[in-house]
Amino acid sequence: MSEPKVYITDLGLMDYKEAWDLQDAIFQKSIQQKLFNRDHPEKAVLPSNQLLFVEHPHVYTLGKSGSEENLIIKQNELFNIQATYYKINRGGDITYHGPGQMVFYPILDLDQFFTDIHLYLRYLEDAVINTLADYGIISGRVEGLTGVWIDGEDSLKARKICAMGIRTSRWVTMHGIALNVNTDLSYFANIVPCGITDKAVTSMQKELGKEVNIKKVEKIFLSHFMKIFKIEHVSSKTLAEIL
């Protein structure tokens, strides 16, 4: 199989719904290309793979398996904290996105890599764990839970630094991860993060005691992601080019 074509776009600060619609457009285009390939093998073209980095204004998102009771703040009070709220089509429960958080949405055709959702999730976690290690932050997993944790083996000290939630169809992925870099952690007080009541949330800034360059984190994360997924080359695309 030829090397998958992978493109990367940094969306900067973008409204959650706008980014969600953009993801979905790319996601649906990839699925339609696969359906076309099935019916017209003589004209088959592999779908492109798109990696999106983005930061969002303050927003709470509830996954399809989540409980609305985990939004503690009343919806009519969200305006007071300049936040919005969406029920969305990824897995998982409720989480928060905001400035200072590295959000990464890989829209991949896993048929070009490997067809194993469990492995896909573990690889995403590995890329985060390796990135944090480069900053001297030791992290790992908690059995039975997704995402990346610090002191995960100690129920009293365990704190989540990276949340995950994905959607797949015909082996095409969307949604992804949210790594707390310089995130305002006070916003997590308005929810039960990921529906987990007994564990805290943290950030790179809190763990290191200083602000971290988020663009440098993106660059380091991308290098680990490419190595783990055996991607040799990515090309940049502007927002206009992927619309």
Helices and strands as residue ranges (DSSP letters): E 6-13, H 16-39, G 41-43, E 49-55, E 59-62, G 68-70, G 75-81, E 84-87, E 94-97, E 101-107, G 110-112, H 117-134, E 148-150, E 159-169, E 172-180, G 185-190, G 193-195, E 200-201, H 204-208, H 214-228, E 235-236, H 239-242
